């Protein structure tokens, strides 16, 4: 079974990529590699005007593999995940996230990387990494840029869940819908109305221009936060305890060091 289900809308102008490992659609190394390959192939077509990212089943994505957050794997995990963000930046194709169900951690970060986000009423996002004794590098950069420092810190430092209604209030969602079927129909209509009449080439230049500062911050910040995570955070007892306790399905025993 392919880890990515690809579907074309409007004679290929809109390419839909669905993470295809339900129920969680975990963004482990295999899933990230498969998504990378599909994105690069799509990018070779000048007729693509939009890429839609979604998840098979009832959830968008539970995020990155916690197993791959272990100290000995953390560096490689972040390298693969951050390379996915680099690919999206390099493509400069308008991107849309369709979120249904749970989308914590890396799943939320992947959606946040998109130009537009749509959700249904079952959507529940957040950055729960702090509950595991770690932090979310991409979200730590993206959320302050998109919703401001104060609102970003509420999400990043508390690990709270964020509903579709709250995402709309924060200005992160383009629109939200009562259920998954109406969301898919709504996104199809929106992409047809908003993007298809425009030049594919010009859209790519417009994305590059609109995201000039955004991409500059990510390209500079991601390597720095990768270093903070791997070289400093993962040398602490609590970061390793948080990951291990999650895998062992027990409460963490924090030592505050």
Residue frames relative to the residue before (quaternion, step in Angstrom):
aa qw qx qy qz dx dy dz
X 1.0000 0.0000 0.0000 0.0000 0.00 0.00 0.00
X 0.4319 -0.7008 0.5062 0.2571 3.55 -0.88 0.95
X 0.4612 -0.6948 0.4843 0.2646 3.55 -0.99 0.87
X 0.7444 0.2688 -0.1792 0.5844 3.58 1.26 -0.29
X 0.1750 -0.7510 0.6268 0.1115 3.57 -0.88 0.96
X 0.1346 -0.8109 0.5678 0.0429 3.56 -0.64 1.13
X 0.0229 -0.7841 0.6191 -0.0378 3.54 -0.98 0.96
X 0.2518 -0.7689 0.5705 0.1412 3.57 -1.03 0.76
X 0.1488 -0.7530 0.6352 0.0861 3.54 -1.06 0.86
X 0.8583 0.1378 -0.0844 0.4870 3.56 -1.23 0.52
X 0.6941 -0.5164 0.2558 0.4314 3.52 0.75 1.23
X 0.7555 -0.4229 0.1995 0.4589 3.55 1.00 0.84
X 0.4739 0.6815 -0.4491 0.3306 3.60 1.20 -0.10
X 0.7472 0.2210 -0.1412 0.6106 3.56 1.19 -0.61
X 0.1286 -0.7906 0.5973 0.0403 3.56 -0.74 1.11
X 0.1757 -0.7903 0.5837 0.0622 3.55 -0.76 1.13
X 0.0745 -0.7837 0.6165 0.0098 3.57 -0.80 1.07
X 0.0893 -0.8093 0.5804 0.0113 3.56 -0.59 1.19
X 0.4149 -0.6654 0.5624 0.2624 3.56 -0.89 0.97
X 0.1124 -0.8634 0.4916 -0.0132 3.56 -0.44 1.23
X 0.5212 0.5714 -0.4726 0.4225 3.55 0.55 1.25
X 0.0230 0.8383 -0.5433 0.0379 3.58 0.68 1.10
X 0.5418 -0.0768 -0.8195 -0.1701 1.52 -2.36 0.76
X 0.7176 0.5078 -0.2635 0.3973 3.60 1.09 -0.60
X 0.1924 -0.8022 0.5384 0.1722 3.61 1.18 -0.47
X 0.0551 0.8558 -0.5102 0.0658 3.55 0.95 0.99
X 0.3554 -0.7293 0.5503 0.1971 3.55 -1.00 0.90
X 0.1252 0.7816 -0.5951 0.1389 3.55 0.42 1.22
X 0.7558 -0.3944 0.2488 0.4598 3.59 -1.27 0.07
X 0.6492 0.5237 -0.3254 0.4454 3.59 0.96 -0.80
X 0.6676 0.4932 -0.3004 0.4699 3.58 0.95 -0.90
X 0.6498 0.5195 -0.3171 0.4553 3.58 0.94 -0.88
X 0.6487 0.5183 -0.3148 0.4597 3.58 0.95 -0.87
X 0.6554 0.5070 -0.3080 0.4675 3.58 0.95 -0.88
X 0.6611 0.4962 -0.3087 0.4705 3.59 0.94 -0.86
X 0.6091 0.5546 -0.3408 0.4531 3.58 1.03 -0.81
X 0.6762 0.5070 -0.3001 0.4423 3.58 0.83 -0.96
X 0.6611 0.4963 -0.3055 0.4726 3.57 0.95 -0.83
X 0.6540 0.5179 -0.3201 0.4490 3.58 0.92 -0.85
X 0.6712 0.4983 -0.3057 0.4557 3.59 0.91 -0.86
X 0.6379 0.5151 -0.3257 0.4709 3.59 1.05 -0.72
X 0.6413 0.5169 -0.3169 0.4702 3.56 1.00 -0.84
X 0.6584 0.5500 -0.3093 0.4104 3.55 0.95 -0.89
X 0.6056 0.5726 -0.3536 0.4246 3.57 1.19 -0.43
X 0.6551 0.4896 -0.3109 0.4843 3.59 1.23 -0.37
X 0.3383 -0.7601 0.5212 0.1898 3.57 -0.67 1.09
X 0.6072 0.5797 -0.3520 0.4140 3.59 1.26 -0.23
X 0.5372 0.6210 -0.4099 0.3971 3.60 1.24 -0.18
X 0.1301 -0.8165 0.5614 0.0355 3.57 -0.70 1.12
X 0.8015 0.0526 -0.0248 0.5952 3.57 1.23 -0.24
X 0.1570 -0.7442 0.6409 0.1040 3.55 -1.19 0.70
X 0.1531 -0.7814 0.6020 0.0594 3.57 -0.81 1.06
X 0.1463 -0.7815 0.6032 0.0638 3.57 -0.83 1.02
X 0.1160 0.7834 -0.6009 0.1082 3.57 -0.88 0.94
X 0.3816 -0.7142 0.5336 0.2440 3.56 -1.29 -0.09
X 0.4799 -0.6492 0.5040 0.3069 3.56 -1.09 0.70
X 0.7774 0.3409 -0.2494 0.4661 3.55 -1.13 0.66
X 0.7757 -0.3968 0.2757 0.4059 3.53 -1.27 -0.53
X 0.7599 0.3169 -0.1847 0.5367 3.59 1.26 -0.12
X 0.5214 -0.6175 0.4882 0.3293 3.56 -1.16 0.64
X 0.6967 -0.3753 0.2670 0.5500 3.57 0.60 -1.15
X 0.4091 -0.7047 0.5271 0.2412 3.56 -1.04 0.84
X 0.6190 -0.5821 0.3286 0.4123 3.57 1.30 0.06
X 0.7695 -0.3513 0.2607 0.4653 3.53 -1.31 -0.30
X 0.6026 -0.5666 0.4297 0.3622 3.54 -1.27 0.47
X 0.3994 -0.7138 0.5187 0.2488 3.58 -0.71 1.06
X 0.5726 0.5886 -0.3692 0.4352 3.59 1.08 -0.67
X 0.7124 0.4459 -0.2526 0.4794 3.59 0.98 -0.82
X 0.5409 0.5949 -0.4064 0.4340 3.58 1.32 0.14
X 0.4257 0.7017 -0.4761 0.3158 3.61 1.22 -0.12
X 0.6948 -0.5230 0.3061 0.3873 3.55 -1.14 0.74
X 0.7221 0.4601 -0.2604 0.4462 3.58 0.82 -0.98
X 0.7367 0.3928 -0.2204 0.5044 3.60 1.22 -0.36
X 0.4811 0.7282 -0.4124 0.2611 3.58 1.22 -0.43
X 0.6566 0.5277 -0.3228 0.4315 3.58 0.91 -0.85
X 0.6819 0.4735 -0.2836 0.4800 3.57 0.89 -0.94
X 0.6230 0.5433 -0.3384 0.4497 3.58 1.05 -0.75
X 0.6854 0.4699 -0.2860 0.4771 3.58 0.87 -0.92
X 0.6166 0.5471 -0.3537 0.4420 3.60 0.99 -0.74
X 0.6785 0.4843 -0.2916 0.4691 3.58 0.91 -0.92
X 0.6766 0.4968 -0.2957 0.4560 3.57 0.91 -0.92
X 0.6839 0.4768 -0.2889 0.4706 3.59 0.89 -0.88
X 0.5910 0.5585 -0.3663 0.4523 3.60 1.12 -0.57
X 0.5960 0.5570 -0.3541 0.4573 3.58 1.14 -0.62
X 0.6503 0.4995 -0.3073 0.4828 3.58 1.01 -0.78
X 0.6151 0.5393 -0.3351 0.4674 3.58 1.07 -0.75
X 0.6417 0.5248 -0.3228 0.4568 3.59 0.97 -0.84
X 0.6582 0.5002 -0.3108 0.4690 3.59 0.91 -0.88
X 0.6410 0.5117 -0.3255 0.4704 3.60 1.02 -0.75
X 0.6780 0.5029 -0.2945 0.4479 3.57 0.91 -0.90
X 0.6378 0.5410 -0.3340 0.4346 3.60 1.01 -0.76
X 0.0746 -0.8379 0.5300 0.1065 3.57 0.96 -0.94
X 0.3886 0.6644 -0.5220 0.3675 3.57 1.07 0.78
X 0.5372 -0.6069 0.4536 0.3706 3.65 -0.91 0.73
X 0.1123 -0.8150 0.5682 0.0188 3.57 -0.82 1.02
X 0.1481 -0.7720 0.6167 0.0430 3.52 -1.14 0.82
X 0.1729 -0.7473 0.6298 0.1225 3.57 -1.06 0.79
X 0.1323 -0.7456 0.6484 0.0784 3.56 -1.01 0.91
X 0.0829 -0.8429 0.5314 -0.0164 3.57 -0.32 1.28
X 0.0552 0.7585 -0.6477 0.0453 3.51 -0.92 0.99
X 0.8225 0.2184 -0.1626 0.4994 3.57 -1.07 0.69
X 0.7869 -0.3146 0.2414 0.4729 3.54 -1.20 -0.58
X 0.0762 0.7793 -0.6189 0.0624 3.55 -1.04 0.83
X 0.1249 0.8198 -0.5469 0.1153 3.59 0.46 1.17
X 0.8337 0.2960 -0.1539 0.4401 3.55 -1.35 0.09
X 0.8544 -0.0366 0.0653 0.5142 3.53 -0.82 -1.06
X 0.5805 0.5679 -0.3790 0.4436 3.58 1.14 -0.49
X 0.6559 0.4879 -0.2964 0.4938 3.56 0.99 -0.87
X 0.6472 0.5272 -0.3258 0.4439 3.59 0.96 -0.82
X 0.6365 0.5143 -0.3331 0.4683 3.59 0.98 -0.78
X 0.6541 0.4977 -0.3112 0.4770 3.59 0.98 -0.81
X 0.6499 0.5295 -0.3134 0.4462 3.58 0.98 -0.85
X 0.6178 0.5616 -0.3436 0.4300 3.57 1.12 -0.61
X 0.6012 0.5839 -0.3585 0.4113 3.58 1.17 -0.50
X 0.5910 -0.5821 0.4307 0.3556 3.55 -1.25 0.50
X 0.7970 0.1172 -0.0269 0.5918 3.57 1.06 -0.81
X 0.1283 -0.7819 0.6070 0.0611 3.55 -1.09 0.78
X 0.0523 -0.7575 0.6506 0.0118 3.53 -1.03 0.94
X 0.0397 -0.8074 0.5886 0.0031 3.58 -1.09 0.62
X 0.3164 -0.6894 0.5932 0.2697 3.52 -1.32 0.19
X 0.7338 -0.4758 0.2683 0.4038 3.58 -1.30 0.24
X 0.6183 0.5467 -0.3547 0.4393 3.61 1.21 -0.27
X 0.4536 0.7248 -0.4261 0.2954 3.58 1.28 -0.26
X 0.0791 0.7593 -0.6420 0.0712 3.54 -1.02 0.92
X 0.0378 -0.8236 0.5641 -0.0439 3.55 -0.35 1.31
X 0.2045 0.7832 -0.5786 0.1005 3.54 -1.30 -0.04
X 0.3281 -0.6986 0.5940 0.2267 3.53 -1.38 0.13
X 0.0476 -0.8585 0.5105 -0.0046 3.58 0.21 1.28
X 0.3222 0.7913 -0.4820 0.1942 3.61 1.24 0.07
X 0.6198 0.5636 -0.3574 0.4127 3.61 0.99 -0.76
X 0.6140 0.5543 -0.3427 0.4453 3.60 1.15 -0.55
X 0.6858 0.4268 -0.2608 0.5287 3.56 1.32 -0.37
X 0.5727 -0.6240 0.3650 0.3865 3.57 1.28 0.14
X 0.6637 0.4476 -0.3119 0.5117 3.59 1.22 0.34
X 0.3394 -0.7215 0.5506 0.2473 3.60 -1.25 -0.23
X 0.4752 -0.6771 0.5000 0.2562 3.55 -1.32 0.34
X 0.3354 -0.7868 0.4732 0.2111 3.65 -0.18 1.19
X 0.7098 0.4424 -0.3134 0.4497 3.68 0.59 -0.94
X 0.6753 0.4973 -0.3033 0.4524 3.60 0.88 -0.92
X 0.6101 0.5656 -0.3523 0.4287 3.59 1.09 -0.65
X 0.6861 0.4256 -0.2683 0.5256 3.57 1.24 -0.45
X 0.7186 0.4911 -0.2638 0.4157 3.56 0.82 -1.04
X 0.6788 0.5221 -0.3198 0.4054 3.60 0.79 -0.95
X 0.6588 0.4810 -0.3438 0.4652 3.69 0.82 -0.75
X 0.6477 0.5214 -0.3224 0.4525 3.60 1.04 -0.73
X 0.7454 0.4251 -0.2236 0.4623 3.59 1.01 -0.80
X 0.8348 0.1714 -0.0690 0.5186 3.61 0.91 -0.81
X 0.6081 -0.5691 0.3557 0.4240 3.59 1.25 0.07
X 0.6592 -0.5694 0.3383 0.3561 3.54 -1.18 0.65
X 0.6871 0.5078 -0.3073 0.4191 3.59 0.78 -0.98
X 0.6882 0.4645 -0.2856 0.4786 3.58 0.87 -0.93
X 0.6231 0.5467 -0.3380 0.4456 3.58 1.04 -0.76
X 0.6684 0.5160 -0.3102 0.4368 3.58 0.91 -0.88
X 0.5824 0.5720 -0.3754 0.4389 3.60 1.11 -0.60
X 0.7022 0.4480 -0.2582 0.4895 3.56 1.00 -0.83
X 0.7235 0.4756 -0.2535 0.4315 3.58 0.84 -0.99
X 0.7660 0.3948 -0.2004 0.4661 3.59 0.97 -0.82
X 0.7139 0.4156 -0.2652 0.4973 3.60 1.19 -0.32
X 0.3376 -0.7530 0.4989 0.2649 3.59 1.13 -0.56
X 0.3334 0.7833 -0.4738 0.2256 3.57 1.25 0.31
X 0.4845 -0.6306 0.5232 0.3064 3.54 -1.28 0.50
X 0.1821 -0.7833 0.5899 0.0725 3.55 -1.08 0.78
X 0.3144 -0.7745 0.5259 0.1569 3.58 -0.64 1.16
X 0.6756 -0.4654 0.3700 0.4360 3.55 -1.30 0.18
X 0.6345 0.5345 -0.3333 0.4479 3.58 0.97 -0.82
X 0.6752 0.4791 -0.2944 0.4774 3.58 0.96 -0.86
X 0.6133 0.5386 -0.3469 0.4620 3.60 1.02 -0.71
X 0.6360 0.5181 -0.3214 0.4730 3.56 1.06 -0.76
X 0.6470 0.5218 -0.3144 0.4586 3.59 0.97 -0.85
X 0.6828 0.4846 -0.2763 0.4717 3.57 1.07 -0.77
X 0.5040 -0.6727 0.4084 0.3561 3.59 1.26 -0.18
X 0.4763 0.6923 -0.4332 0.3259 3.60 1.23 0.22
X 0.7212 0.4153 -0.2452 0.4972 3.59 1.10 -0.63
X 0.4299 -0.6532 0.5601 0.2734 3.52 -1.16 0.71
X 0.7601 -0.1735 0.1483 0.6084 3.55 1.07 -0.86
X 0.1161 -0.7796 0.6042 0.1165 3.56 -1.21 0.41
X 0.2803 -0.7874 0.5451 0.0661 3.52 -1.18 0.78
X 0.6254 -0.5814 0.3666 0.3693 3.61 -1.16 0.45
X 0.8161 0.0187 0.0175 0.5774 3.61 1.05 -0.64
X 0.7208 -0.4745 0.3058 0.4023 3.52 -1.34 0.26
X 0.6578 0.5257 -0.3194 0.4345 3.59 0.91 -0.89
X 0.6853 0.4629 -0.2939 0.4793 3.58 0.90 -0.85
X 0.5943 0.5525 -0.3681 0.4540 3.59 1.14 -0.54
X 0.6597 0.5026 -0.3132 0.4627 3.60 0.86 -0.93
X 0.6607 0.4934 -0.3044 0.4768 3.58 0.93 -0.89
X 0.6645 0.5165 -0.3004 0.4489 3.57 0.99 -0.83
X 0.6618 0.4908 -0.3072 0.4761 3.57 1.00 -0.80
X 0.6013 0.5436 -0.3564 0.4648 3.58 1.03 -0.70
X 0.6813 0.4795 -0.2883 0.4721 3.58 0.87 -0.96
X 0.6634 0.5185 -0.3114 0.4406 3.59 0.94 -0.88
X 0.6725 0.4832 -0.3149 0.4638 3.60 0.85 -0.88
X 0.6360 0.5250 -0.3330 0.4572 3.59 1.01 -0.76
X 0.7154 0.4588 -0.2513 0.4632 3.56 0.90 -0.94
X 0.7845 0.4054 -0.1810 0.4330 3.57 0.87 -0.96
X 0.8215 0.2901 -0.1149 0.4772 3.60 1.02 -0.72
X 0.6597 0.5873 -0.3313 0.3318 3.58 0.90 -0.86
X 0.6504 0.5230 -0.3271 0.4432 3.60 1.11 -0.52
X 0.6379 0.5529 -0.3100 0.4374 3.57 1.28 -0.19
X 0.5975 -0.5586 0.4382 0.3727 3.57 -1.27 0.40
X 0.4735 -0.6783 0.4874 0.2794 3.57 -0.87 0.96
X 0.6436 0.5223 -0.3137 0.4632 3.56 1.02 -0.82
X 0.6903 0.4789 -0.2831 0.4625 3.57 0.87 -0.95
X 0.5941 0.5627 -0.3661 0.4432 3.59 1.09 -0.65
X 0.6592 0.5101 -0.3209 0.4497 3.59 0.96 -0.80
X 0.6439 0.4922 -0.3262 0.4865 3.57 1.02 -0.72
X 0.6471 0.5284 -0.3178 0.4483 3.58 1.02 -0.80
X 0.6242 0.5205 -0.3349 0.4768 3.58 1.06 -0.72
X 0.6452 0.5194 -0.3194 0.4603 3.57 0.91 -0.89
X 0.6841 0.4842 -0.2868 0.4639 3.59 0.93 -0.89
X 0.6853 0.4972 -0.2884 0.4472 3.57 0.86 -0.99
X 0.7628 0.3457 -0.1740 0.5179 3.57 1.11 -0.72
X 0.2523 0.8103 -0.5023 0.1658 3.57 1.21 0.32
X 0.7265 0.4111 -0.2393 0.4959 3.60 0.74 -1.05
X 0.6138 0.5700 -0.3302 0.4351 3.56 1.04 -0.86
X 0.7033 0.4521 -0.2623 0.4818 3.57 0.83 -0.99
X 0.6134 0.5475 -0.3550 0.4449 3.59 1.02 -0.71
X 0.6545 0.5091 -0.3103 0.4650 3.57 0.97 -0.86
X 0.6725 0.4938 -0.3037 0.4602 3.58 0.95 -0.83
X 0.6655 0.5090 -0.3169 0.4445 3.58 0.86 -0.90
X 0.6877 0.4493 -0.2824 0.4954 3.59 1.04 -0.69
X 0.7473 0.4716 -0.2314 0.4068 3.55 0.84 -1.01
X 0.6226 0.5797 -0.3628 0.3804 3.60 0.94 -0.77
X 0.6654 0.4741 -0.3342 0.4700 3.67 0.84 -0.76
X 0.6479 0.5239 -0.3264 0.4464 3.59 1.02 -0.75
X 0.6945 0.4489 -0.2787 0.4883 3.58 0.96 -0.84
X 0.5560 0.5716 -0.3862 0.4636 3.58 1.19 -0.47
X 0.6587 0.5026 -0.2970 0.4747 3.56 0.97 -0.89
X 0.6390 0.5257 -0.3196 0.4617 3.60 0.96 -0.87
X 0.6722 0.5097 -0.2794 0.4585 3.56 0.99 -0.91
X 0.7738 0.3919 -0.2004 0.4554 3.57 0.61 -1.18
X 0.7719 0.3998 -0.2048 0.4499 3.57 0.80 -0.98
X 0.7768 0.2974 -0.1776 0.5260 3.60 1.15 -0.47
X 0.7076 0.4631 -0.2866 0.4502 3.60 0.60 -1.10
X 0.7370 0.4391 -0.2490 0.4495 3.61 0.77 -1.02
X 0.5741 0.5435 -0.3915 0.4709 3.58 1.30 0.15
X 0.5850 0.5723 -0.3744 0.4360 3.58 1.28 -0.08
X 0.5862 -0.5848 0.4303 0.3595 3.55 -1.20 0.56
X 0.7015 0.5156 -0.2960 0.3929 3.58 0.79 -1.01
X 0.6086 0.5460 -0.3664 0.4441 3.60 1.02 -0.66
X 0.6902 0.4610 -0.2752 0.4852 3.57 0.93 -0.86
X 0.6223 0.5303 -0.3313 0.4709 3.58 1.09 -0.69
X 0.6465 0.5355 -0.3238 0.4364 3.58 0.96 -0.81
X 0.6649 0.4847 -0.2958 0.4853 3.57 0.94 -0.89
X 0.6836 0.4971 -0.2944 0.4461 3.58 0.86 -0.97
X 0.6565 0.5108 -0.3226 0.4518 3.59 0.93 -0.82
X 0.6192 0.5296 -0.3485 0.4633 3.60 1.05 -0.69
X 0.6784 0.4901 -0.2924 0.4626 3.57 0.89 -0.93
X 0.7109 0.4240 -0.2460 0.5042 3.58 1.13 -0.66
X 0.3822 -0.7661 0.4402 0.2705 3.57 1.38 0.07
X 0.5332 0.5688 -0.4360 0.4495 3.53 0.82 1.11
X 0.6021 -0.5422 0.4302 0.3980 3.55 -1.27 0.21
X 0.4786 -0.6718 0.4701 0.3141 3.60 -0.97 0.74
X 0.2852 -0.7219 0.6054 0.1759 3.52 -1.20 0.61
X 0.1535 -0.8377 0.5202 0.0636 3.56 0.11 1.32
X 0.1785 -0.7635 0.6106 0.1116 3.57 -1.12 0.75
X 0.3951 -0.7436 0.4440 0.3064 3.56 1.40 -0.09
X 0.6898 0.3964 -0.3105 0.5202 3.54 1.04 0.80
